[in-house]
Amino acid sequence: MSGRTSVSRIVVVGGSLSGLRTVEALYGAGWAGEVVVISEETHLPYTRPPLSKAALKGAPDLGSLLFKQRPEADRAEWIRGVRAVATDLAARRVALSDGRIIEYDGLVAATGVRARRLPIPHGSAGFVVRTFDDCCALQRRLIAGARVVVVGAGFIGCEVAATATQLGCRVDVVAPDRTPLQVPLGTMAGGAVQRRHERHGIRFHLGAGVRRVTESGTTTSVELTDDSVLTGDVLVQAVGSAPAVDWLAGNGLDLSDGIACDNDLRMGGGTGSVAVGDVARFPNPLFDDVPRRVEHWQIPAVTATRAAATLMHDLAGAPPSDSAFTPLPSFWSDQADLRLQSFGSLAVADRAEVLEGDLESEAVVGYFRGAALTGVLLLGLPKKAVAARRMVLESLGTSV
C-alpha cells in the first residue's frame, strides 16, 4: 500500500460526508483506479446536524445517523482511526499518524473542521459538540435541573441551549456579540431569535467574553470579562470551528482560512489535488470572485461532484467542466419550536429587511447587497421554502 503501484491511486483524506460523496462521485464518473480513504473517525460516515438537536435530546443512536451509502463506496479501501500528519504535494505522498507513507496520483482534502476551544487557561474544560462521541458524552450530563453554561451563541450554541432547555436544564449563554447568531444572520434576525429563546427561559449574557474557567469537583465557574461569574454543572464550548489543514503545511498553499482553491476546487490552482466540503475556500461567480468557505450541509455533496470531475480531467483525460461552479448555499437550523432556513448568501449582504410576516412570529427576511437580493432567511414558514429559493435564483440571474 505504501509504495506506488501500476494502478493509479487517489487518496481521500477525511472520511465524513465530503469524503464519502467524493468516493461515490469518482467511481460514478468512471474512475478505474484505486481510492484510499484516510479517516480519523473510527465510525462509518454519519450525519452531524442532529448531534446538537435530536440525537442530543434522546439516547444517541449511531445506526440511525449513518449515511446510506451507494455501492461504489465499498470499492474504496477505508483506513480508520488514523489521521494524515503531513503531505508532500510535489512528491505526491501523505504521511499518517501510524507511521505509514502512502503515495498517490491524486489527492482530495476532505478533512473538514475541528471544534475550537477557548484560548485561555483551562480552556479545555467542558464539552464541545462535533463528533458522535462528543454528543454521547454531553447527553449523559444534560439531566433535569442541571445548570448549563454555553459559551458561544452561533448555531451550535443556540441549538444546544434550546435542547438543554427542553430537557429541563437551566441554561445561560455567553457571547461577545450584540445578539445570538449575529455573524450569520445579523442583529435584526438575531435579536428575534434571542427573544424567542428568552421566552423559553434561556438567559443571555452578551457583549462579554470569558476571562477564566475554574473547576471544583463537579462545579464549573466561568468568570466573564464584565467581572460577573456564572456557576454551572455543565460547560459547553461552542466558540466556532477551525479548518483541519495542519497536515498540508509546507506546500506553499494559502491555508489562512481553509484551503484556497480555484473555481474547479484545485488546491492552489495546481493539478491533481482538490479540496471539498467545509475546508474548501473557493470563489462562487453567483456572487463575486472572492474565495469563501461555506459550512452548509449541502456543500459536501456538490463540491464532491465538482472535485471528482476535476480529478477525472487532471488524471484520466476526461473533458473539463464547461460551466462555472455556482452552488447556491442553503442551510437550516432547528431550535426548539423554531426552524430557520436560508437560501443564497447572507454573508455578502449589506442590509436586511422583512419582506413578509412578523419577526415575533414567522417572517421572510431578505438580504441585499445594494439593490440585489443575495439571500433569503425564513423564520418558520416552511411552506415558503421553494418560493424563497426561486426568488434568490431569479435575483442572481440563474435557474439552477
Beta strands, then each sheet from edge to edge (+ up, - down):
strand 1: 9-13
strand 2: 34-39
strand 3: 77-80
strand 4: 84-88
strand 5: 93-96
strand 6: 101-103
strand 7: 106-109
strand 8: 113-115
strand 9: 147-151
strand 10: 170-175
strand 11: 203-206
strand 12: 210-216
strand 13: 219-224
strand 14: 229-232
strand 15: 234-237
strand 16: 241-243
strand 17: 259-260
strand 18: 273-275
strand 19: 280-283
strand 20: 291-293
strand 21: 330-335
strand 22: 338-344
strand 23: 351-357
strand 24: 363-369
strand 25: 372-379
sheet 1: 3+ 2+ 1+ 7+ 18+
sheet 2: 4+ 5- 6+
sheet 3: 8+ 16-
sheet 4: 11+ 10+ 9+ 15+
sheet 5: 12+ 13- 14+
sheet 6: 17+ 19+ 20-
sheet 7: 21+ 22- 25+ 24- 23+
end
